[in-house]
Amino acid sequence: MTRTVILLGLLCLFSGSIAYAQNTGCAAVSDERERLACFDNKKTSKETKPAAKTDAPPMTALQLIENENKKVNARIKNICRGC
């Protein structure tokens, strides 16, 4: 019983500090214009991530279905041994 109470107390103690750490970003800025600029910078930095570059040409629908069928067949082969 005491162990449960201690664990619950520690959980409450650390959950508050985690929530505080999440809000210390742009929300902590007091000036309205600076806070808006901070949020704008975060938004644009997430949007401007470069797309993954691939040298291979895109797969056709038939190739995608064939790849999926190979995966399913391999799973079934592992399940039904001696069927």
Order of alpha helices (4+ residues) and beta strands (2+ residues): alpha-alpha-alpha
